[in-house]
C-alpha cells in the first residue's frame, strides 16, 4: 500500500489539493490491487476553511497520520503557513522518511522554507515565479512548464497543473497504462509534456 498524504490548511487553493486527490483516488479504484491510500492531513483536527470558504475535515493531523510514502503540499494563501515552525519542521521530517515530496503552485514556498529545494530545479504558478526566485535564491525556478521532477521532489505550476503532475506520479509509480486510464476516467486531457 502506498500512502499519499495531502497537507491542507486555511486558504489553500481548492483544486490544488482536490485535483491530486481525485487523481490518486481514481487511480486506486482502477488499479487491480487497489494499492493507493490517499488522505488529507492538517495541523489540527478542526475544520479547514480553504479558498472561498470551501470547508473540509482532514482525515489526520500532523501528529497522528500513518507513514507517508508521498507528501503533497498545495498552494494558496500560504504566507501564514510559512510562519508555522511546527508545520515546516513536520514537512522537513516527512521528506526525510518519505519516498517523495510534491507541491502544487505556491506549495513550493513551504518546501523551500523547509530547506528541501536548495540547489534544485523547481516551478510554481507563473505569477509567483519572481517571488520564489527572490525569496529563495538557491533555487533554479523554471517558467512555462507544467511540472518539474528533480530527484525525489516534484513541483508543479498552478492549480490545474497539479493534476498533470499527479498523473505523472501515477505513471512513475504504476506505469503509463494506469495514468492514461485514470485521465480518461476523469475525462481529463492530460498534458504529458516532458517535465523540465
C-alpha positions in Angstrom: 0.0 0.0 0.0 1.3 3.5 -0.9 0.2 6.2 1.5 -0.2 9.6 -0.1 -0.9 12.4 2.4 -2.1 15.8 1.1 -1.5 18.6 3.6 -4.4 21.1 3.8 -4.6 24.4 5.5 -6.8 27.5 5.7 -6.9 29.4 2.4 -5.4 26.6 0.4 -6.4 26.6 -3.2 -9.2 24.1 -3.6 -8.1 22.5 -6.9 -4.5 22.3 -5.7 -5.5 19.6 -3.3 -8.8 18.3 -4.7 -7.3 17.7 -8.2 -4.5 15.5 -7.0 -6.8 13.8 -4.5 -9.1 12.9 -7.4 -6.2 11.6 -9.5 -4.9 9.3 -6.8 -8.3 8.1 -5.6 -9.4 7.4 -9.2 -6.1 5.6 -9.9 -6.7 3.5 -6.8 -10.2 2.5 -8.0 -8.8 1.5 -11.4 -5.7 -0.3 -10.0 -6.2 -4.1 -9.9 -4.7 -4.3 -6.4 -6.1 -1.0 -5.1 -2.7 -0.1 -3.7 -3.1 3.7 -3.2 -4.4 5.2 0.0 -4.8 8.9 -0.3 -5.9 11.2 2.6 -5.9 14.7 3.9 -3.6 15.9 6.7 -3.9 19.2 8.6 -2.1 20.8 11.5 -5.0 20.0 13.9 -8.3 18.1 13.7 -10.5 21.2 13.3 -12.3 22.0 10.1 -10.1 23.6 7.5 -11.5 26.5 5.5 -9.9 26.6 2.1 -10.2 29.3 -0.5 -13.7 30.9 -1.0 -15.0 29.2 2.2 -14.6 25.6 1.0 -14.7 23.7 4.3 -13.1 20.3 4.7 -12.5 17.8 7.5 -9.0 16.4 7.5 -8.5 12.7 7.9 -5.5 13.0 10.1 -3.3 15.6 11.9 0.4 16.1 11.5 0.8 14.2 14.8 -1.3 11.1 14.2 -1.2 10.2 10.5 0.1 6.9 9.1 3.6 6.7 7.5 3.7 8.7 4.3 5.2 7.4 1.1 4.4 10.7 -0.7 3.7 14.1 0.8 1.9 16.6 -1.4 1.7 20.3 -0.3 -0.8 22.5 -2.2 -0.6 26.2 -2.7 -3.0 29.0 -1.8 -2.6 31.9 0.5 0.5 30.4 2.1 2.2 33.2 4.0 0.7 32.3 7.3 1.8 28.7 6.9 5.4 29.9 6.4 5.4 31.2 10.0 4.2 27.9 11.5 7.5 26.4 12.6 5.9 23.1 13.7 4.4 22.6 10.2 7.7 23.5 8.5 9.5 21.1 10.8 6.9 18.4 10.0 7.3 18.9 6.3 11.1 18.5 6.7 10.7 15.4 8.8 8.3 13.8 6.3 10.8 14.5 3.4 13.4 12.6 5.4 11.4 9.4 5.5 9.0 9.5 2.5 10.0 8.3 -0.9 8.9 11.6 -2.5 7.5 15.1 -1.8 5.4 17.1 -4.2 4.0 20.6 -4.3 1.4 22.4 -6.4 1.6 26.1 -7.1 2.8 28.1 -4.1 3.2 25.0 -2.0 6.7 25.2 -3.3 7.3 28.1 -0.9 6.6 25.7 2.1 9.0 23.1 0.7 11.6 25.9 0.2 11.1 27.2 3.7 11.7 23.6 5.0 15.1 23.6 3.1 14.0 20.9 0.7 14.6 22.8 -2.6 18.0 24.3 -2.2 20.1 23.5 -5.3 17.1 22.0 -7.1 15.2 23.0 -10.2 11.5 23.7 -9.4 8.5 25.6 -10.7 5.4 27.3 -9.3 2.5 29.4 -10.5 3.6 31.9 -13.2 2.5 34.8 -11.0 4.7 33.7 -8.1 7.9 32.9 -10.0 9.6 36.2 -9.3 8.8 36.0 -5.5 10.1 32.4 -5.3 13.3 33.4 -7.0 13.8 36.4 -4.8 12.9 34.7 -1.5 14.9 31.6 -2.2 17.9 32.4 -4.4 19.4 28.9 -4.0 16.6 27.5 -6.3 16.5 27.3 -10.1 12.9 28.3 -10.9 11.6 27.3 -14.3 8.8 29.1 -16.1 6.3 27.9 -18.7 6.4 24.2 -17.6 3.6 22.2 -16.1 5.8 20.4 -13.6 9.4 19.7 -12.8 10.8 16.5 -11.3 14.2 16.8 -9.5 15.2 13.7 -7.6 12.5 12.8 -5.0 11.0 16.3 -5.3 8.3 17.2 -7.8 6.8 20.7 -8.1 4.1 21.9 -10.4 2.8 25.2 -11.8 -0.5 26.5 -10.6 -3.9 24.9 -9.9 -4.7 22.5 -12.9 -1.1 21.7 -13.4 -1.2 19.8 -10.2 -3.5 17.3 -12.0 -0.9 16.8 -14.7 1.9 16.3 -12.1 -0.2 13.8 -10.2 -0.9 11.8 -13.3 2.9 11.8 -13.9 3.4 10.5 -10.4 0.8 7.7 -11.0 2.7 6.9 -14.2 6.1 6.8 -12.4 4.7 4.5 -9.6 2.4 2.2 -11.6 3.0 2.8 -15.3 1.7 4.7 -18.2 -1.3 2.5 -18.8 -2.9 3.3 -15.4 -2.1 7.0 -15.8 -3.8 7.1 -19.1 -6.8 5.2 -17.8 -7.1 7.5 -14.9 -7.1 10.6 -17.1 -9.7 9.0 -19.3 -11.9 8.1 -16.4 -11.7 11.7 -15.2 -12.4 12.9 -18.7 -9.3 15.0 -18.4 -6.9 15.9 -21.3 -3.6 15.0 -19.7 -0.7 17.3 -20.9 2.1 14.8 -20.9 4.8 17.3 -21.7 8.3 16.1 -20.7 8.8 17.9 -17.4 11.5 20.5 -17.1 
